[in-house]
């Protein structure tokens, strides 16, 4: 066999092999494709939704933690993003940190009748209710609302990114996903223990999955 024919045969084999491999690989269910989003009412998937927080520790380094078991609802129409609304509840008692001592401190009652340093042993869940959503690109938006936490309510604005839509292969529910970021000053909610040595600003990152009802 001459060289041109050998090259042609090798190219054909490689193309066939690539096609076979591609056919064997299943498509990822969630895609960043707004045409997949179905308008309607959604509920958070608490098993796959997390809020992470990050705060400076004495200016040396940042400390991280998580909240889970989050509940909430979303009303969404991809043709009218400005009409989007959501209501999210975060149980403070779900807080997870590597240090058991720190977790105990976060939920410790105040000494001798004083206010707790942080949340206390039976804190009410934090709740965020949106007041406006403004589209900034095909996949991003700015969402503003009111955060109630530790007995105080104050405004919060977050940057939201659409990260995927499609059918969840396990639950068979139409699902949409978002990542969001915000920075809050914890002292606005009366959590001022050790501030500003332990940072007043807390960076929040939210990874949320909503299932259509």
Secondary structure, DSSP 8 states (H G I E B T S, - for coil): --HHHHHHHHHHHHHHHHHHHHHHS---S-BS-GGG---EEEEE-GGG-EEEEEEEETTTEEEEEEE-S-EEEEEE-TT-GGG-EEEEEE-GGG-B-S-HHHHHHHT---GGG---SSS-TT---EEEEEEEEEE-SSSEEEEEEEEEETTEEEEEEEEEEEEEEEE-TTT--EEEEEEEEEEEEGGGGT--TTTTTEEEEEEEEEEEEEEE-
